[in-house]
Amino acid sequence: MFSKNPLKGYLDLIIAIVAIPLALWLFIIAPQEAPGLYDDGIQPWLFPRVVLLFSMILCVLLAAFWLKRRISGDEIHEFPVAEDDEAPTQRDALLNAIVPIALIVLYVIGTIWIGYIYATAIVAVLYMLYLGASVWMTFLVTAGLTAVLYFVFGDMLNIPLPLGRLFQ
């Protein structure tokens, strides 16, 4: 019934208490405008402020759900594990460590040679298939992810994305 970990059940609240003031402080000190950089459209300071605002909202929700669990008396569980789950074999553990690192290296090399868009799509497909996602879901999510990232960084923020050596 009692855990040896004194922080059990309070970790969500601690994260929210630390992250909300930090995000608020960063939101306040972020520059309001960058005169002369962009005369029209979206300014460079917008993206970090949107991320910080989204982070603050998530932290407030985290604290609210923690408070709701406390008031209702629900027991707080840490990482539930099913009874029939087997421990991963040594080979599986090694693959789980090597595959993400190999995909990151492939992504960096792919970005240099074939560009950001194609490298992102290829690595996303490979990783999702490795994780066991269905083929149709893999291609649907990859197409959406690639389109959203291209639109946000390439069009909205005017950040030039690498085209790759093969396409320059």
PyMOL CGO cylinders between C-alpha atoms (Angstrom):
from pymol import cmd
from pymol.cgo import CYLINDER

trace = [
    CYLINDER, 0.00, 0.00, 0.00, 2.78, 2.43, 0.86, 0.3, 1, 1, 1, 1, 1, 1,
    CYLINDER, 2.78, 2.43, 0.86, 5.58, 3.04, -1.58, 0.3, 1, 1, 1, 1, 1, 1,
    CYLINDER, 5.58, 3.04, -1.58, 9.23, 3.41, -0.63, 0.3, 1, 1, 1, 1, 1, 1,
    CYLINDER, 9.23, 3.41, -0.63, 9.39, 6.31, -3.08, 0.3, 1, 1, 1, 1, 1, 1,
    CYLINDER, 9.39, 6.31, -3.08, 8.39, 9.49, -1.19, 0.3, 1, 1, 1, 1, 1, 1,
    CYLINDER, 8.39, 9.49, -1.19, 7.63, 11.31, -4.48, 0.3, 1, 1, 1, 1, 1, 1,
    CYLINDER, 7.63, 11.31, -4.48, 5.14, 8.69, -5.69, 0.3, 1, 1, 1, 1, 1, 1,
    CYLINDER, 5.14, 8.69, -5.69, 2.00, 10.47, -6.68, 0.3, 1, 1, 1, 1, 1, 1,
    CYLINDER, 2.00, 10.47, -6.68, 3.54, 13.94, -6.51, 0.3, 1, 1, 1, 1, 1, 1,
    CYLINDER, 3.54, 13.94, -6.51, 5.70, 13.86, -9.64, 0.3, 1, 1, 1, 1, 1, 1,
    CYLINDER, 5.70, 13.86, -9.64, 2.99, 15.37, -11.88, 0.3, 1, 1, 1, 1, 1, 1,
    CYLINDER, 2.99, 15.37, -11.88, 2.50, 18.24, -9.44, 0.3, 1, 1, 1, 1, 1, 1,
    CYLINDER, 2.50, 18.24, -9.44, 6.25, 18.85, -9.09, 0.3, 1, 1, 1, 1, 1, 1,
    CYLINDER, 6.25, 18.85, -9.09, 6.68, 18.97, -12.88, 0.3, 1, 1, 1, 1, 1, 1,
    CYLINDER, 6.68, 18.97, -12.88, 3.80, 21.44, -13.21, 0.3, 1, 1, 1, 1, 1, 1,
    CYLINDER, 3.80, 21.44, -13.21, 5.08, 23.64, -10.35, 0.3, 1, 1, 1, 1, 1, 1,
    CYLINDER, 5.08, 23.64, -10.35, 8.56, 23.84, -11.91, 0.3, 1, 1, 1, 1, 1, 1,
    CYLINDER, 8.56, 23.84, -11.91, 7.54, 24.07, -15.58, 0.3, 1, 1, 1, 1, 1, 1,
    CYLINDER, 7.54, 24.07, -15.58, 4.77, 26.70, -15.38, 0.3, 1, 1, 1, 1, 1, 1,
    CYLINDER, 4.77, 26.70, -15.38, 6.91, 29.52, -13.91, 0.3, 1, 1, 1, 1, 1, 1,
    CYLINDER, 6.91, 29.52, -13.91, 9.82, 28.60, -16.20, 0.3, 1, 1, 1, 1, 1, 1,
    CYLINDER, 9.82, 28.60, -16.20, 7.62, 28.71, -19.31, 0.3, 1, 1, 1, 1, 1, 1,
    CYLINDER, 7.62, 28.71, -19.31, 5.97, 31.94, -18.12, 0.3, 1, 1, 1, 1, 1, 1,
    CYLINDER, 5.97, 31.94, -18.12, 9.37, 33.57, -17.53, 0.3, 1, 1, 1, 1, 1, 1,
    CYLINDER, 9.37, 33.57, -17.53, 10.63, 32.50, -20.98, 0.3, 1, 1, 1, 1, 1, 1,
    CYLINDER, 10.63, 32.50, -20.98, 7.37, 33.74, -22.53, 0.3, 1, 1, 1, 1, 1, 1,
    CYLINDER, 7.37, 33.74, -22.53, 7.84, 37.16, -20.93, 0.3, 1, 1, 1, 1, 1, 1,
    CYLINDER, 7.84, 37.16, -20.93, 11.52, 37.60, -21.82, 0.3, 1, 1, 1, 1, 1, 1,
    CYLINDER, 11.52, 37.60, -21.82, 11.06, 36.42, -25.44, 0.3, 1, 1, 1, 1, 1, 1,
    CYLINDER, 11.06, 36.42, -25.44, 11.52, 39.45, -27.69, 0.3, 1, 1, 1, 1, 1, 1,
    CYLINDER, 11.52, 39.45, -27.69, 8.26, 41.04, -28.75, 0.3, 1, 1, 1, 1, 1, 1,
    CYLINDER, 8.26, 41.04, -28.75, 9.39, 41.87, -32.26, 0.3, 1, 1, 1, 1, 1, 1,
    CYLINDER, 9.39, 41.87, -32.26, 12.41, 41.80, -34.48, 0.3, 1, 1, 1, 1, 1, 1,
    CYLINDER, 12.41, 41.80, -34.48, 12.26, 45.02, -36.49, 0.3, 1, 1, 1, 1, 1, 1,
    CYLINDER, 12.26, 45.02, -36.49, 13.64, 44.90, -39.98, 0.3, 1, 1, 1, 1, 1, 1,
    CYLINDER, 13.64, 44.90, -39.98, 13.71, 41.12, -40.33, 0.3, 1, 1, 1, 1, 1, 1,
    CYLINDER, 13.71, 41.12, -40.33, 10.26, 40.58, -41.80, 0.3, 1, 1, 1, 1, 1, 1,
    CYLINDER, 10.26, 40.58, -41.80, 8.03, 43.45, -42.76, 0.3, 1, 1, 1, 1, 1, 1,
    CYLINDER, 8.03, 43.45, -42.76, 5.02, 41.30, -43.44, 0.3, 1, 1, 1, 1, 1, 1,
    CYLINDER, 5.02, 41.30, -43.44, 3.69, 38.00, -42.25, 0.3, 1, 1, 1, 1, 1, 1,
    CYLINDER, 3.69, 38.00, -42.25, 4.76, 36.02, -39.23, 0.3, 1, 1, 1, 1, 1, 1,
    CYLINDER, 4.76, 36.02, -39.23, 7.61, 37.26, -37.07, 0.3, 1, 1, 1, 1, 1, 1,
    CYLINDER, 7.61, 37.26, -37.07, 10.37, 34.88, -35.85, 0.3, 1, 1, 1, 1, 1, 1,
    CYLINDER, 10.37, 34.88, -35.85, 9.39, 35.24, -32.19, 0.3, 1, 1, 1, 1, 1, 1,
    CYLINDER, 9.39, 35.24, -32.19, 5.94, 33.74, -32.77, 0.3, 1, 1, 1, 1, 1, 1,
    CYLINDER, 5.94, 33.74, -32.77, 6.90, 30.05, -32.86, 0.3, 1, 1, 1, 1, 1, 1,
    CYLINDER, 6.90, 30.05, -32.86, 8.74, 29.93, -29.50, 0.3, 1, 1, 1, 1, 1, 1,
    CYLINDER, 8.74, 29.93, -29.50, 5.93, 31.85, -27.84, 0.3, 1, 1, 1, 1, 1, 1,
    CYLINDER, 5.93, 31.85, -27.84, 3.27, 29.49, -29.23, 0.3, 1, 1, 1, 1, 1, 1,
    CYLINDER, 3.27, 29.49, -29.23, 5.26, 26.49, -27.97, 0.3, 1, 1, 1, 1, 1, 1,
    CYLINDER, 5.26, 26.49, -27.97, 5.65, 28.09, -24.53, 0.3, 1, 1, 1, 1, 1, 1,
    CYLINDER, 5.65, 28.09, -24.53, 1.95, 28.94, -24.34, 0.3, 1, 1, 1, 1, 1, 1,
    CYLINDER, 1.95, 28.94, -24.34, 1.05, 25.37, -25.33, 0.3, 1, 1, 1, 1, 1, 1,
    CYLINDER, 1.05, 25.37, -25.33, 3.48, 24.05, -22.67, 0.3, 1, 1, 1, 1, 1, 1,
    CYLINDER, 3.48, 24.05, -22.67, 1.90, 26.22, -19.98, 0.3, 1, 1, 1, 1, 1, 1,
    CYLINDER, 1.90, 26.22, -19.98, -1.58, 24.98, -20.91, 0.3, 1, 1, 1, 1, 1, 1,
    CYLINDER, -1.58, 24.98, -20.91, -0.41, 21.35, -20.72, 0.3, 1, 1, 1, 1, 1, 1,
    CYLINDER, -0.41, 21.35, -20.72, 1.22, 21.95, -17.32, 0.3, 1, 1, 1, 1, 1, 1,
    CYLINDER, 1.22, 21.95, -17.32, -1.95, 23.54, -15.95, 0.3, 1, 1, 1, 1, 1, 1,
    CYLINDER, -1.95, 23.54, -15.95, -3.92, 20.51, -17.19, 0.3, 1, 1, 1, 1, 1, 1,
    CYLINDER, -3.92, 20.51, -17.19, -1.35, 18.19, -15.59, 0.3, 1, 1, 1, 1, 1, 1,
    CYLINDER, -1.35, 18.19, -15.59, -1.79, 19.94, -12.24, 0.3, 1, 1, 1, 1, 1, 1,
    CYLINDER, -1.79, 19.94, -12.24, -5.59, 19.96, -12.60, 0.3, 1, 1, 1, 1, 1, 1,
    CYLINDER, -5.59, 19.96, -12.60, -5.72, 16.21, -13.31, 0.3, 1, 1, 1, 1, 1, 1,
    CYLINDER, -5.72, 16.21, -13.31, -3.38, 15.59, -10.37, 0.3, 1, 1, 1, 1, 1, 1,
    CYLINDER, -3.38, 15.59, -10.37, -5.71, 17.61, -8.11, 0.3, 1, 1, 1, 1, 1, 1,
    CYLINDER, -5.71, 17.61, -8.11, -8.76, 15.76, -9.44, 0.3, 1, 1, 1, 1, 1, 1,
    CYLINDER, -8.76, 15.76, -9.44, -7.12, 12.38, -8.69, 0.3, 1, 1, 1, 1, 1, 1,
    CYLINDER, -7.12, 12.38, -8.69, -6.20, 13.57, -5.20, 0.3, 1, 1, 1, 1, 1, 1,
    CYLINDER, -6.20, 13.57, -5.20, -9.70, 14.83, -4.41, 0.3, 1, 1, 1, 1, 1, 1,
    CYLINDER, -9.70, 14.83, -4.41, -11.43, 11.72, -5.76, 0.3, 1, 1, 1, 1, 1, 1,
    CYLINDER, -11.43, 11.72, -5.76, -9.01, 9.46, -3.87, 0.3, 1, 1, 1, 1, 1, 1,
    CYLINDER, -9.01, 9.46, -3.87, -7.95, 7.50, -6.94, 0.3, 1, 1, 1, 1, 1, 1,
    CYLINDER, -7.95, 7.50, -6.94, -4.79, 5.52, -6.43, 0.3, 1, 1, 1, 1, 1, 1,
    CYLINDER, -4.79, 5.52, -6.43, -1.87, 6.74, -8.48, 0.3, 1, 1, 1, 1, 1, 1,
    CYLINDER, -1.87, 6.74, -8.48, -0.14, 4.05, -10.47, 0.3, 1, 1, 1, 1, 1, 1,
    CYLINDER, -0.14, 4.05, -10.47, 3.34, 4.15, -11.92, 0.3, 1, 1, 1, 1, 1, 1,
    CYLINDER, 3.34, 4.15, -11.92, 3.89, 2.40, -15.26, 0.3, 1, 1, 1, 1, 1, 1,
    CYLINDER, 3.89, 2.40, -15.26, 1.27, -0.35, -15.20, 0.3, 1, 1, 1, 1, 1, 1,
    CYLINDER, 1.27, -0.35, -15.20, 2.56, -3.67, -16.50, 0.3, 1, 1, 1, 1, 1, 1,
    CYLINDER, 2.56, -3.67, -16.50, 0.32, -6.54, -17.52, 0.3, 1, 1, 1, 1, 1, 1,
    CYLINDER, 0.32, -6.54, -17.52, 0.82, -9.82, -15.73, 0.3, 1, 1, 1, 1, 1, 1,
    CYLINDER, 0.82, -9.82, -15.73, 1.47, -11.76, -18.95, 0.3, 1, 1, 1, 1, 1, 1,
    CYLINDER, 1.47, -11.76, -18.95, 4.15, -9.38, -20.30, 0.3, 1, 1, 1, 1, 1, 1,
    CYLINDER, 4.15, -9.38, -20.30, 7.49, -11.05, -20.71, 0.3, 1, 1, 1, 1, 1, 1,
    CYLINDER, 7.49, -11.05, -20.71, 10.76, -9.32, -20.13, 0.3, 1, 1, 1, 1, 1, 1,
    CYLINDER, 10.76, -9.32, -20.13, 12.48, -8.38, -23.39, 0.3, 1, 1, 1, 1, 1, 1,
    CYLINDER, 12.48, -8.38, -23.39, 15.25, -10.67, -24.51, 0.3, 1, 1, 1, 1, 1, 1,
    CYLINDER, 15.25, -10.67, -24.51, 18.79, -9.42, -24.76, 0.3, 1, 1, 1, 1, 1, 1,
    CYLINDER, 18.79, -9.42, -24.76, 18.49, -9.32, -28.55, 0.3, 1, 1, 1, 1, 1, 1,
    CYLINDER, 18.49, -9.32, -28.55, 15.30, -7.21, -28.36, 0.3, 1, 1, 1, 1, 1, 1,
    CYLINDER, 15.30, -7.21, -28.36, 16.89, -4.81, -25.91, 0.3, 1, 1, 1, 1, 1, 1,
    CYLINDER, 16.89, -4.81, -25.91, 19.92, -4.43, -28.18, 0.3, 1, 1, 1, 1, 1, 1,
    CYLINDER, 19.92, -4.43, -28.18, 17.71, -3.79, -31.21, 0.3, 1, 1, 1, 1, 1, 1,
    CYLINDER, 17.71, -3.79, -31.21, 15.68, -1.22, -29.26, 0.3, 1, 1, 1, 1, 1, 1,
    CYLINDER, 15.68, -1.22, -29.26, 18.90, 0.65, -28.58, 0.3, 1, 1, 1, 1, 1, 1,
    CYLINDER, 18.90, 0.65, -28.58, 20.55, 0.31, -32.00, 0.3, 1, 1, 1, 1, 1, 1,
    CYLINDER, 20.55, 0.31, -32.00, 17.62, 0.93, -34.37, 0.3, 1, 1, 1, 1, 1, 1,
    CYLINDER, 17.62, 0.93, -34.37, 16.81, 4.51, -33.23, 0.3, 1, 1, 1, 1, 1, 1,
    CYLINDER, 16.81, 4.51, -33.23, 20.50, 5.47, -33.33, 0.3, 1, 1, 1, 1, 1, 1,
    CYLINDER, 20.50, 5.47, -33.33, 20.88, 3.96, -36.82, 0.3, 1, 1, 1, 1, 1, 1,
    CYLINDER, 20.88, 3.96, -36.82, 17.77, 5.80, -38.01, 0.3, 1, 1, 1, 1, 1, 1,
    CYLINDER, 17.77, 5.80, -38.01, 19.11, 9.10, -36.66, 0.3, 1, 1, 1, 1, 1, 1,
    CYLINDER, 19.11, 9.10, -36.66, 22.39, 8.56, -38.53, 0.3, 1, 1, 1, 1, 1, 1,
    CYLINDER, 22.39, 8.56, -38.53, 20.41, 7.63, -41.66, 0.3, 1, 1, 1, 1, 1, 1,
    CYLINDER, 20.41, 7.63, -41.66, 18.30, 10.78, -41.21, 0.3, 1, 1, 1, 1, 1, 1,
    CYLINDER, 18.30, 10.78, -41.21, 21.34, 13.06, -40.98, 0.3, 1, 1, 1, 1, 1, 1,
    CYLINDER, 21.34, 13.06, -40.98, 22.99, 11.47, -44.01, 0.3, 1, 1, 1, 1, 1, 1,
    CYLINDER, 22.99, 11.47, -44.01, 19.69, 11.46, -45.90, 0.3, 1, 1, 1, 1, 1, 1,
    CYLINDER, 19.69, 11.46, -45.90, 19.08, 15.14, -45.15, 0.3, 1, 1, 1, 1, 1, 1,
    CYLINDER, 19.08, 15.14, -45.15, 22.49, 15.98, -46.60, 0.3, 1, 1, 1, 1, 1, 1,
    CYLINDER, 22.49, 15.98, -46.60, 22.04, 13.91, -49.77, 0.3, 1, 1, 1, 1, 1, 1,
    CYLINDER, 22.04, 13.91, -49.77, 18.31, 13.81, -50.59, 0.3, 1, 1, 1, 1, 1, 1,
    CYLINDER, 18.31, 13.81, -50.59, 16.99, 16.74, -48.56, 0.3, 1, 1, 1, 1, 1, 1,
    CYLINDER, 16.99, 16.74, -48.56, 14.77, 17.32, -45.58, 0.3, 1, 1, 1, 1, 1, 1,
    CYLINDER, 14.77, 17.32, -45.58, 11.40, 16.29, -47.05, 0.3, 1, 1, 1, 1, 1, 1,
    CYLINDER, 11.40, 16.29, -47.05, 12.45, 12.92, -48.50, 0.3, 1, 1, 1, 1, 1, 1,
    CYLINDER, 12.45, 12.92, -48.50, 14.68, 12.03, -45.53, 0.3, 1, 1, 1, 1, 1, 1,
    CYLINDER, 14.68, 12.03, -45.53, 11.89, 12.84, -43.06, 0.3, 1, 1, 1, 1, 1, 1,
    CYLINDER, 11.89, 12.84, -43.06, 9.39, 10.72, -44.97, 0.3, 1, 1, 1, 1, 1, 1,
    CYLINDER, 9.39, 10.72, -44.97, 11.75, 7.74, -45.36, 0.3, 1, 1, 1, 1, 1, 1,
    CYLINDER, 11.75, 7.74, -45.36, 12.90, 7.68, -41.74, 0.3, 1, 1, 1, 1, 1, 1,
    CYLINDER, 12.90, 7.68, -41.74, 9.35, 8.16, -40.42, 0.3, 1, 1, 1, 1, 1, 1,
    CYLINDER, 9.35, 8.16, -40.42, 8.12, 5.22, -42.52, 0.3, 1, 1, 1, 1, 1, 1,
    CYLINDER, 8.12, 5.22, -42.52, 11.00, 2.97, -41.43, 0.3, 1, 1, 1, 1, 1, 1,
    CYLINDER, 11.00, 2.97, -41.43, 10.60, 3.80, -37.74, 0.3, 1, 1, 1, 1, 1, 1,
    CYLINDER, 10.60, 3.80, -37.74, 6.83, 3.39, -37.71, 0.3, 1, 1, 1, 1, 1, 1,
    CYLINDER, 6.83, 3.39, -37.71, 7.10, 0.03, -39.47, 0.3, 1, 1, 1, 1, 1, 1,
    CYLINDER, 7.10, 0.03, -39.47, 9.77, -1.03, -36.96, 0.3, 1, 1, 1, 1, 1, 1,
    CYLINDER, 9.77, -1.03, -36.96, 7.40, -0.10, -34.14, 0.3, 1, 1, 1, 1, 1, 1,
    CYLINDER, 7.40, -0.10, -34.14, 4.71, -2.30, -35.68, 0.3, 1, 1, 1, 1, 1, 1,
    CYLINDER, 4.71, -2.30, -35.68, 2.29, 0.25, -37.09, 0.3, 1, 1, 1, 1, 1, 1,
    CYLINDER, 2.29, 0.25, -37.09, 0.03, -0.85, -39.91, 0.3, 1, 1, 1, 1, 1, 1,
    CYLINDER, 0.03, -0.85, -39.91, 1.16, 0.03, -43.42, 0.3, 1, 1, 1, 1, 1, 1,
    CYLINDER, 1.16, 0.03, -43.42, -1.78, 2.29, -44.26, 0.3, 1, 1, 1, 1, 1, 1,
    CYLINDER, -1.78, 2.29, -44.26, -1.46, 4.16, -40.96, 0.3, 1, 1, 1, 1, 1, 1,
    CYLINDER, -1.46, 4.16, -40.96, 2.29, 4.53, -41.50, 0.3, 1, 1, 1, 1, 1, 1,
    CYLINDER, 2.29, 4.53, -41.50, 1.89, 6.20, -44.88, 0.3, 1, 1, 1, 1, 1, 1,
    CYLINDER, 1.89, 6.20, -44.88, -1.04, 8.34, -43.71, 0.3, 1, 1, 1, 1, 1, 1,
    CYLINDER, -1.04, 8.34, -43.71, 0.83, 9.66, -40.66, 0.3, 1, 1, 1, 1, 1, 1,
    CYLINDER, 0.83, 9.66, -40.66, 4.06, 10.14, -42.62, 0.3, 1, 1, 1, 1, 1, 1,
    CYLINDER, 4.06, 10.14, -42.62, 2.32, 12.15, -45.34, 0.3, 1, 1, 1, 1, 1, 1,
    CYLINDER, 2.32, 12.15, -45.34, 0.58, 14.32, -42.73, 0.3, 1, 1, 1, 1, 1, 1,
    CYLINDER, 0.58, 14.32, -42.73, 3.72, 14.80, -40.64, 0.3, 1, 1, 1, 1, 1, 1,
    CYLINDER, 3.72, 14.80, -40.64, 5.85, 15.73, -43.64, 0.3, 1, 1, 1, 1, 1, 1,
    CYLINDER, 5.85, 15.73, -43.64, 3.24, 18.16, -44.98, 0.3, 1, 1, 1, 1, 1, 1,
    CYLINDER, 3.24, 18.16, -44.98, 2.73, 19.87, -41.62, 0.3, 1, 1, 1, 1, 1, 1,
    CYLINDER, 2.73, 19.87, -41.62, 6.46, 20.20, -40.94, 0.3, 1, 1, 1, 1, 1, 1,
    CYLINDER, 6.46, 20.20, -40.94, 7.08, 21.57, -44.44, 0.3, 1, 1, 1, 1, 1, 1,
    CYLINDER, 7.08, 21.57, -44.44, 4.22, 24.06, -44.10, 0.3, 1, 1, 1, 1, 1, 1,
    CYLINDER, 4.22, 24.06, -44.10, 5.21, 25.25, -40.61, 0.3, 1, 1, 1, 1, 1, 1,
    CYLINDER, 5.21, 25.25, -40.61, 8.94, 25.59, -41.17, 0.3, 1, 1, 1, 1, 1, 1,
    CYLINDER, 8.94, 25.59, -41.17, 9.11, 26.24, -44.91, 0.3, 1, 1, 1, 1, 1, 1,
    CYLINDER, 9.11, 26.24, -44.91, 6.08, 28.48, -45.46, 0.3, 1, 1, 1, 1, 1, 1,
    CYLINDER, 6.08, 28.48, -45.46, 5.01, 29.98, -42.13, 0.3, 1, 1, 1, 1, 1, 1,
    CYLINDER, 5.01, 29.98, -42.13, 8.42, 30.57, -40.54, 0.3, 1, 1, 1, 1, 1, 1,
    CYLINDER, 8.42, 30.57, -40.54, 10.32, 31.05, -43.82, 0.3, 1, 1, 1, 1, 1, 1,
    CYLINDER, 10.32, 31.05, -43.82, 13.10, 28.71, -42.72, 0.3, 1, 1, 1, 1, 1, 1,
    CYLINDER, 13.10, 28.71, -42.72, 14.89, 27.31, -45.76, 0.3, 1, 1, 1, 1, 1, 1,
    CYLINDER, 14.89, 27.31, -45.76, 14.80, 23.52, -45.58, 0.3, 1, 1, 1, 1, 1, 1,
    CYLINDER, 14.80, 23.52, -45.58, 17.77, 21.54, -46.96, 0.3, 1, 1, 1, 1, 1, 1,
    CYLINDER, 17.77, 21.54, -46.96, 17.18, 20.37, -50.51, 0.3, 1, 1, 1, 1, 1, 1,
    CYLINDER, 17.18, 20.37, -50.51, 20.00, 17.86, -50.53, 0.3, 1, 1, 1, 1, 1, 1,
    CYLINDER, 20.00, 17.86, -50.53, 23.03, 17.61, -52.77, 0.3, 1, 1, 1, 1, 1, 1,
    CYLINDER, 23.03, 17.61, -52.77, 21.21, 15.51, -55.35, 0.3, 1, 1, 1, 1, 1, 1,
    CYLINDER, 21.21, 15.51, -55.35, 18.56, 18.19, -55.96, 0.3, 1, 1, 1, 1, 1, 1,
    CYLINDER, 18.56, 18.19, -55.96, 20.61, 21.39, -55.90, 0.3, 1, 1, 1, 1, 1, 1,
]
cmd.load_cgo(trace, "trace")
